[in-house]
Amino acid sequence: MDAKPVATRYCLTVACASRRGIVAAIAGYLADAGCNITASAQFDDPQTGRFFMRVSFVPETGATLEQLEKGFAHIAGKLGTDFQFRDESRKMKLVVMVSRFGHCLNDLLYRWRIGALPVDIVAVVSNHMDYQKLVVNHDIPFHCIRVTRENRPEAEARIMAVVEETGAELIVLARYMQILSDALCKKMSGRIINIHHSFLPSFKGANPYKQAYQRGVKLIGATSHYVTADLDEGPIIEQDIIRVTHAQSAEDYVSLGRDVESQVLARAIHAHATHRVFPNNNNKTVVFPASPGSHSSERMG
């Protein structure tokens, strides 16, 4: 028996000032355009007065993205919405940047290889040579761009050249241990994702896991966020924690922390690549859960 062809599925994302009638207008437009809604999520934030919506749908009468965008422009103008139609089958291109800790890079390469992330890793950039062989063995271009205080502008220009030449839409800092300049952060605003550990109390500097062990921390966590000029203070996309006990060693803390970091970063990338993250009032985000049938990081193991 022949397999049933997979139906084309698009998504529409909308962000605007909250007002009555937005959902009705969107649903009515899609129905009139011959589209069947398969999943929908929305959030009205009373604190910021902003409304956010993501709709997945199947164009049952063959409407194209261009036709849908053109037809929706009039409604968007009346509602004052920022909107975008996208093909959900299209994979987002990303550049991964790494230094000498490879757990997040290895995890992303595995998820990418088995199709668990809807992305194409088009290049890996590092300021060291440690992972060249690993990356090349995955048939991915590897670029070693060393960064010093003196050559930072030239190094970042080379990084941006890689991004532009590959058509990458997202930079992922998979434990990249260099601070990006304000200029690069602004140029790629909303398109750089970082991962770092999270402890309570907070520990900075060298060996944070050792510091946490010495203080008897009971929770190890990780935070993934968009990169801004404020170090490690960009809008948060995803977080998670794991419990530790007095019976575990500092090495256990490190191992468990790496696992949490890898999972949190993968979930943040998945949310961004499937267009489920919306900036909300500059310093926070709205993140809709993955709809049934999509690849989810929770099911990746």
C-alpha positions as CSV (number, residue, x, y, z in Angstrom):
1,M,0.0,0.0,0.0
2,D,1.4,3.4,-1.0
3,A,2.2,5.7,1.9
4,K,0.0,8.8,2.2
5,P,1.9,11.9,1.1
6,V,2.7,14.3,4.0
7,A,0.5,17.4,3.8
8,T,2.1,20.8,3.5
9,R,1.8,22.6,6.8
10,Y,2.4,26.3,7.3
11,C,2.4,28.4,10.5
12,L,1.4,32.0,11.1
13,T,2.9,34.0,14.0
14,V,1.3,37.2,15.2
15,A,2.3,39.8,17.8
16,C,0.4,43.0,18.4
17,A,-1.3,45.1,21.0
18,S,-4.2,43.3,22.7
19,R,-7.7,44.0,21.4
20,R,-11.0,42.3,20.8
21,G,-11.5,40.2,17.7
22,I,-7.9,39.2,16.8
23,V,-8.5,35.4,17.0
24,A,-11.8,35.6,15.1
25,A,-10.2,37.7,12.4
26,I,-7.3,35.2,12.0
27,A,-9.4,32.1,12.1
28,G,-11.9,33.6,9.6
29,Y,-9.2,34.6,7.2
30,L,-7.6,31.2,7.2
31,A,-11.0,29.4,6.7
32,D,-11.9,31.7,3.8
33,A,-8.5,31.0,2.3
34,G,-9.2,27.3,2.3
35,C,-6.9,26.5,5.2
36,N,-7.6,24.0,8.0
37,I,-6.1,24.9,11.4
38,T,-4.4,21.9,13.1
39,A,-2.9,23.6,16.2
40,S,-3.2,27.0,17.8
41,A,-1.7,28.7,20.8
42,Q,-2.3,32.2,22.1
43,F,-1.4,34.4,25.1
44,D,-2.7,37.8,26.1
45,D,-0.3,39.5,28.6
46,P,-2.2,41.9,30.8
47,Q,1.1,43.3,32.1
48,T,2.5,44.5,28.8
49,G,-0.8,44.8,26.9
50,R,0.6,42.5,24.1
51,F,-1.1,39.6,22.4
52,F,0.8,36.7,20.8
53,M,-0.5,33.8,18.7
54,R,0.9,30.9,16.7
55,V,-1.3,28.9,14.3
56,S,-0.4,25.7,12.4
57,F,-2.6,25.0,9.4
58,V,-2.8,23.0,6.2
59,P,-3.7,24.9,2.9
60,E,-6.2,22.5,1.6
61,T,-6.9,24.4,-1.6
62,G,-3.3,24.9,-2.5
63,A,-2.8,28.5,-1.3
64,T,0.9,29.5,-1.3
65,L,2.8,31.5,1.3
66,E,3.0,34.5,-1.0
67,Q,-0.8,34.5,-1.6
68,L,-1.6,34.1,2.1
69,E,0.8,36.9,3.1
70,K,-0.7,39.3,0.5
71,G,-4.2,38.5,1.5
72,F,-3.5,38.9,5.2
73,A,-1.8,42.2,4.9
74,H,-5.1,44.2,4.9
75,I,-6.3,42.5,8.1
76,A,-2.9,42.9,9.7
77,G,-3.0,46.6,8.9
78,K,-6.4,47.0,10.6
79,L,-5.3,45.0,13.7
80,G,-1.8,46.6,13.9
81,T,-0.1,43.2,13.9
82,D,3.4,42.1,13.2
83,F,3.0,38.7,11.4
84,Q,4.8,36.1,9.3
85,F,3.8,33.0,7.4
86,R,6.3,30.2,7.3
87,D,6.6,26.7,5.8
88,E,7.0,24.3,8.8
89,S,9.0,21.8,6.7
90,R,11.8,24.3,6.1
91,K,14.8,23.8,8.4
92,M,16.5,26.7,10.0
93,K,20.2,27.2,9.2
94,L,22.5,27.7,12.2
95,V,26.1,28.2,13.0
96,V,27.4,26.5,16.2
97,M,30.2,28.2,18.2
98,V,32.2,26.3,20.8
99,S,35.4,26.5,22.8
100,R,36.9,23.6,24.8
101,F,33.8,22.1,26.5
102,G,32.2,19.8,23.9
103,H,29.1,18.3,25.6
104,C,26.6,20.7,24.0
105,L,28.2,20.4,20.6
106,N,28.2,16.6,20.7
107,D,24.6,16.6,21.8
108,L,23.5,19.0,19.0
109,L,25.4,17.0,16.3
110,Y,23.7,13.8,17.4
111,R,20.2,15.4,17.5
112,W,20.9,17.0,14.1
113,R,22.1,13.7,12.6
114,I,19.0,11.7,13.7
115,G,16.6,14.5,12.7
116,A,15.4,15.4,16.2
117,L,16.0,19.1,15.6
118,P,14.5,21.0,12.7
119,V,17.7,22.6,11.8
120,D,20.7,22.4,9.4
121,I,24.0,23.0,11.1
122,V,25.9,24.8,8.3
123,A,29.1,25.5,10.1
124,V,31.0,25.2,13.4
125,V,33.2,28.0,14.6
126,S,35.7,27.6,17.4
127,N,38.6,29.5,18.9
128,H,40.4,26.2,19.4
129,M,41.1,23.1,17.2
130,D,39.8,20.5,19.7
131,Y,36.7,19.6,17.7
132,Q,37.9,19.9,14.2
133,K,38.0,16.2,13.5
134,L,34.6,15.6,15.1
135,V,33.0,18.3,13.0
136,V,34.6,17.4,9.7
137,N,33.6,13.8,10.2
138,H,30.0,15.0,10.2
139,D,30.7,16.7,6.8
140,I,30.2,20.1,8.4
141,P,32.6,23.0,7.6
142,F,34.9,23.8,10.6
143,H,36.4,27.3,11.1
144,C,39.0,28.0,13.7
145,I,38.9,31.7,14.4
146,R,41.2,32.6,17.3
147,V,40.1,35.7,19.3
148,T,42.4,38.0,21.3
149,R,41.8,41.4,22.8
150,E,43.8,42.9,19.9
151,N,42.2,41.1,17.0
152,R,38.5,40.9,18.2
153,P,37.1,43.2,15.5
154,E,38.8,41.2,12.7
155,A,37.8,37.9,14.3
156,E,34.2,38.9,14.6
157,A,34.2,40.1,11.0
158,R,35.3,36.6,10.0
159,I,32.6,35.1,12.1
160,M,30.0,37.3,10.5
161,A,31.4,36.3,7.1
162,V,30.8,32.7,7.9
163,V,27.2,33.5,9.0
164,E,26.5,35.5,5.8
165,E,28.1,33.1,3.4
166,T,26.2,30.1,4.8
167,G,22.9,32.0,5.0
168,A,22.7,31.1,8.7
169,E,19.7,32.5,10.6
170,L,20.8,31.7,14.1
171,I,24.1,31.5,16.0
172,V,24.3,29.0,18.9
173,L,26.9,29.5,21.6
174,A,27.4,25.9,22.7
175,R,29.8,26.8,25.6
176,Y,31.7,29.4,23.5
177,M,33.9,31.1,26.1
178,Q,34.4,34.4,24.5
179,I,32.4,37.6,25.1
180,L,30.8,39.0,22.0
181,S,31.0,42.7,21.3
182,D,28.0,45.0,21.7
183,A,28.1,45.6,17.9
184,L,27.8,41.9,17.1
185,C,25.0,41.4,19.7
186,K,23.0,44.3,18.2
187,K,23.5,43.2,14.6
188,M,22.3,39.7,15.5
189,S,19.7,40.7,18.0
190,G,17.2,37.9,18.6
191,R,19.4,35.5,16.6
192,I,22.1,34.4,19.1
193,I,21.3,31.8,21.8
194,N,23.5,31.0,24.7
195,I,23.6,28.4,27.4
196,H,25.1,28.6,30.9
197,H,24.8,27.0,34.3
198,S,22.3,28.2,37.0
199,F,23.0,28.0,40.7
200,L,21.4,29.4,43.8
201,P,23.3,31.1,45.2
202,S,25.1,32.2,42.1
203,F,28.8,31.3,41.5
204,K,30.9,33.1,39.0
205,G,34.5,32.8,37.8
206,A,36.5,29.6,37.6
207,N,35.1,26.2,38.6
208,P,31.5,27.2,39.4
209,Y,30.6,23.5,39.9
210,K,33.4,23.1,42.5
211,Q,32.2,26.2,44.3
212,A,28.6,24.8,44.3
213,Y,29.8,21.5,45.7
214,Q,31.8,23.3,48.5
215,R,28.6,25.3,49.4
216,G,26.4,22.2,49.5
217,V,24.1,23.3,46.7
218,K,21.1,21.0,46.3
219,L,19.9,22.1,42.8
220,I,21.9,22.4,39.6
221,G,20.3,24.1,36.7
222,A,20.9,25.6,33.3
223,T,19.5,28.6,31.5
224,S,19.3,29.3,27.7
225,H,18.7,32.8,26.6
226,Y,19.1,35.3,23.8
227,V,22.4,37.1,23.8
228,T,22.4,40.9,24.5
229,A,25.0,43.4,25.4
230,D,24.3,42.7,29.1
231,L,26.3,39.5,29.8
232,D,24.1,36.5,30.6
233,E,21.0,38.7,31.1
234,G,19.2,38.4,27.8
235,P,15.6,37.2,27.5
236,I,15.2,33.6,28.8
237,I,14.0,30.9,26.5
238,E,14.3,27.7,28.5
239,Q,15.5,26.5,31.9
240,D,15.7,23.3,33.9
241,I,17.1,21.9,37.1
242,I,18.3,18.6,38.6
243,R,18.6,17.7,42.3
244,V,22.0,16.7,43.8
245,T,22.8,15.4,47.3
246,H,25.6,15.5,49.9
247,A,26.6,12.0,48.8
248,Q,27.6,13.2,45.3
249,S,31.1,14.5,44.4
250,A,32.2,17.6,42.6
251,E,32.7,15.5,39.5
252,D,29.1,14.3,39.7
253,Y,28.0,17.9,39.8
254,V,29.9,18.6,36.6
255,S,28.5,15.5,34.8
256,L,25.0,16.2,35.8
257,G,25.4,19.9,35.0
258,R,26.5,19.1,31.5
259,D,23.5,16.9,30.9
260,V,21.1,19.6,32.0
261,E,22.9,22.2,29.9
262,S,22.7,20.0,26.7
263,Q,19.0,19.3,27.2
264,V,18.1,22.9,27.9
265,L,20.0,24.3,24.9
266,A,18.4,21.7,22.6
267,R,14.9,22.7,23.8
268,A,15.7,26.4,23.4
269,I,16.9,25.8,19.8
270,H,13.9,23.7,19.0
271,A,11.5,26.4,20.3
272,H,13.3,29.1,18.3
273,A,13.5,27.0,15.1
274,T,9.8,26.2,15.2
275,H,8.9,29.9,15.7
276,R,7.4,29.4,19.2
277,V,9.4,32.2,20.9
278,F,8.1,35.7,21.0
279,P,10.0,38.7,22.5
280,N,7.8,40.4,25.1
281,N,8.7,43.9,26.3
282,N,12.5,43.6,25.6
283,N,13.5,41.6,28.7
284,K,11.4,38.5,28.6
285,T,9.8,36.0,26.2
286,V,6.6,34.2,25.5
287,V,7.3,30.5,24.6
288,F,4.5,28.3,23.3
289,P,4.8,24.5,23.9
290,A,5.5,22.2,21.0
291,S,2.3,21.1,19.3
292,P,1.4,17.3,19.0
293,G,3.2,15.6,16.1
294,S,6.2,17.9,16.1
295,H,9.7,16.8,17.2
296,S,10.1,17.6,20.8
297,S,13.3,17.6,22.8
298,E,11.5,15.8,25.7
299,R,11.0,12.8,23.4
300,M,14.6,12.9,22.2
301,G,15.9,11.4,25.4
